[in-house]
Amino acid sequence: MKIKLFLLILSINITCAFAQYNGKSFSIGLNGVYTTSAKIYLNPYSSDQILRNSSFPLADIFNPAITFRYRLNHDILFGFSTEYMKKSASGSNLTVIQGIKTRDISVDDGFVLIPLEFSIYYFLPFSTDRFKFLMGGGFGIYFGKQTRSFGDESISTINRKFAYGINVSISMDYILYDNISIHSEMKFRDPQFNVTSQYAKQQVNYMGSIVTVAQDTFDSKINVDGVTFLAGIAFMF
């Protein structure tokens, strides 16, 4: 279902264009984004190195994005983009107390991430009138939180630290019409942030049984370390 939704996004969308095309200076693009992988570190402050470096993997992340670009001169573009990234999966990631025993239970762990990225793009010299090849780089600010659900439990974020980092990309645009461009891009980035979350309650109804969460708060670290691919359509004006 998610793959079908992503393909639908690609069919109606695809990223930014360039004002520099046909004498235009601005563009706005709608994009479908695919990121290969991310990790959640569930014990980032543990004194045990093995436990501290253990992570819960997430793969195949699809999300929408919007991009704005401005042509500074014949060779240089400025760009800004933002996304809404959300992903979760089930795993036996939590130890709870049931009666006088402990047990591991399956929870739905994930994250929400909103990147704000600023980039500069340079037109490569082998670009043609129809095909535009660009190399880009810049920096991003990343805001996010962890999500977790099991039984009738919910969590809230009580402390978070935004992340920042650099990104590099290579892209190709095809000028479809006078004011429309089809875009594809491959981007490398590595946002990582820490967050402290709190359970709404410690007594949880889980699959018909009452279990107790040992701690009311927990720390985690989220790292979106996969390669990112974008495809979309941009409107130039």
C-alpha positions in Angstrom: 0.0 0.0 0.0 2.8 2.4 0.9 4.6 1.6 -2.3 1.4 2.3 -4.3 1.0 5.6 -2.5 4.6 6.6 -3.2 4.2 5.8 -6.9 1.0 7.9 -6.9 3.0 10.8 -5.4 5.6 10.3 -8.2 2.9 10.3 -10.9 1.4 13.6 -9.7 4.6 15.2 -8.4 8.4 15.1 -9.1 11.1 18.1 -7.6 12.0 21.4 -8.4 12.9 23.1 -11.4 15.0 26.0 -12.2 14.1 29.4 -12.9 17.1 29.8 -14.9 15.4 27.7 -17.5 13.8 29.8 -20.2 14.6 33.1 -18.3 12.6 32.3 -15.2 14.0 32.9 -11.7 11.9 30.9 -9.3 10.5 27.4 -9.0 8.4 25.4 -6.6 8.4 21.6 -6.7 6.5 18.8 -5.2 8.4 15.6 -4.5 8.2 11.9 -3.6 11.1 10.9 -1.4 12.5 7.5 -0.6 15.1 7.0 2.1 16.7 3.5 2.3 17.2 3.2 6.1 17.3 4.7 9.6 18.1 3.4 13.1 16.8 4.0 16.6 19.3 3.5 19.4 17.2 2.4 22.4 19.9 2.7 25.0 22.1 5.6 23.9 23.5 6.3 27.4 24.1 2.8 28.6 27.5 2.1 30.2 27.6 -1.2 28.3 29.2 -0.4 24.9 27.4 -3.3 23.1 24.0 -2.2 24.4 24.8 1.4 23.7 25.7 0.7 20.1 22.7 -1.7 19.5 20.0 -0.3 17.3 16.5 -1.0 15.9 16.6 -0.8 12.1 13.9 0.8 9.9 13.9 0.6 6.1 12.1 1.8 3.1 10.9 5.2 4.2 8.5 7.1 1.9 7.4 10.7 2.4 6.4 13.9 0.6 8.6 17.0 0.3 8.4 20.5 -1.1 11.3 22.5 -2.6 11.8 26.2 -3.5 14.7 27.3 -5.7 16.0 30.7 -6.9 18.4 31.4 -9.7 21.2 33.6 -8.6 23.0 33.6 -11.9 23.7 31.5 -15.0 25.6 28.8 -13.0 24.3 29.0 -9.4 21.0 28.1 -7.7 19.9 28.6 -4.1 17.5 26.0 -2.7 15.3 25.3 0.3 13.4 22.1 1.0 11.4 20.6 3.7 9.8 17.2 4.3 7.5 15.3 6.6 9.2 11.9 7.4 7.4 9.3 9.4 8.2 5.6 9.9 7.6 2.8 12.4 7.9 -1.0 12.7 7.2 -3.6 15.3 10.0 -5.2 17.4 10.5 -6.8 20.8 12.1 -3.7 22.2 10.6 -3.3 25.7 11.0 -5.3 28.9 8.0 -5.0 31.3 6.9 -6.5 34.6 4.0 -8.9 34.6 3.1 -10.2 38.1 6.4 -11.1 39.7 8.2 -11.8 36.3 9.7 -9.8 33.5 9.0 -10.3 29.9 9.9 -8.8 26.5 7.0 -7.5 24.5 6.5 -6.2 21.0 6.1 -2.5 20.6 5.6 -0.3 17.5 8.7 1.9 17.5 9.4 4.7 15.0 10.1 8.4 14.6 8.8 11.6 13.0 11.4 13.9 11.4 11.0 17.3 9.8 14.2 18.5 7.9 14.8 22.1 6.9 17.6 22.1 4.3 19.4 24.9 2.5 21.5 24.2 -0.5 23.6 25.7 -3.3 23.5 24.0 -6.7 26.0 24.3 -9.5 25.2 23.5 -13.1 27.6 20.9 -14.6 29.1 22.0 -17.9 27.7 19.0 -19.9 24.1 20.1 -19.4 22.0 20.7 -22.5 18.9 22.8 -23.3 16.6 19.9 -22.2 18.7 18.0 -19.7 20.2 19.9 -16.7 22.8 18.2 -14.5 23.6 19.7 -11.1 25.8 19.1 -8.1 24.7 20.5 -4.8 25.6 20.8 -1.2 24.4 22.6 1.9 23.3 22.2 5.5 20.2 21.1 7.3 18.4 21.6 10.6 16.3 18.6 11.8 13.5 18.4 14.3 12.0 15.1 15.4 10.6 12.8 18.0 10.3 9.1 18.7 6.9 7.4 18.5 6.0 4.2 20.4 2.7 2.4 20.9 1.6 -0.9 22.5 -1.6 -1.8 24.1 -3.4 1.3 25.3 -0.2 3.2 26.0 1.0 6.5 24.5 4.1 8.6 24.9 4.9 12.3 24.8 8.2 14.1 24.2 9.6 15.9 27.2 13.0 16.9 25.9 14.5 17.0 22.5 17.7 18.3 20.8 17.5 19.4 17.2 20.1 18.1 14.9 22.1 19.8 12.2 24.4 18.6 9.5 25.6 18.8 5.9 24.2 17.3 2.8 25.5 16.7 -0.8 23.5 15.7 -3.8 23.6 15.1 -7.6 20.6 15.7 -9.7 19.2 15.7 -13.2 16.3 17.7 -14.6 14.4 17.4 -17.8 12.7 20.5 -19.2 9.3 19.1 -20.2 7.5 22.3 -21.1 8.3 26.0 -20.9 7.4 26.2 -17.2 7.5 22.6 -16.1 10.5 20.5 -15.1 10.8 16.8 -14.2 13.5 16.2 -11.6 15.4 13.3 -10.1 18.0 13.5 -7.3 20.2 11.4 -5.1 21.1 13.0 -1.7 23.5 12.0 1.0 22.9 13.2 4.6 23.2 11.8 8.1 20.9 13.6 10.6 21.0 12.3 14.2 19.2 13.6 17.3 18.5 12.6 20.9 15.1 12.7 22.6 13.6 11.9 26.0 10.1 10.5 26.0 7.5 9.9 28.8 4.8 7.3 29.1 1.3 8.4 29.8 0.9 5.7 32.5 2.9 2.8 33.9 0.1 0.3 34.1 -0.7 -0.8 30.6 -3.4 -3.1 29.2 -1.4 -5.2 26.8 -3.2 -8.0 24.9 -5.7 -8.6 27.7 -3.1 -8.5 30.5 -1.9 -5.7 32.8 1.8 -5.1 32.6 4.0 -2.5 34.3 6.5 -0.2 32.6 9.6 -0.1 34.9 10.5 3.5 34.2 8.2 6.4 33.3 10.7 8.1 31.0 13.3 6.7 28.5 16.0 8.1 26.2 16.6 7.3 22.6 18.8 8.4 19.7 17.5 8.5 16.1 19.8 8.3 13.1 18.6 8.6 9.5 21.7 7.2 7.8 20.3 5.9 4.5 20.7 7.3 1.0 17.8 9.5 -0.1 16.2 9.5 -3.6 13.8 12.2 -4.8 11.6 12.5 -7.9 9.1 15.2 -8.6 7.7 17.9 -10.8 8.5 21.7 -10.5 6.7 24.7 -11.8 8.8 27.7 -12.9 7.9 31.3 -12.8 
